């Protein structure tokens, strides 16, 4: 999988399908979000799905301080890539 070119839409879809198969197991893993973000960044029309999933996971991890902290770091490093709507929602729940 690491050798697939992400310039091809077919390859992006293929990698994304493998990530989605492990969605429940990896949803709290920051590396999972990094990979999804990187792949979805090539496909702007799918970006909304990624942001919605990330925002929901961020909100659901409020009681899991360790995972929430990792997602906060991810959000800070990728702040400019999020839409204004999701930035506002995440910042409101950033405490």
Secondary structure, DSSP 8 states (H G I E B T S, - for coil): -TTS-TTSHHHHHHHHHHHHHTHHHHTT-HHHHHHHHHHHHH-GGGHHHHHHHHHHHHHHTTT-HHHHHHHHHHHHHTGGGS-HHHHHHHHHT--
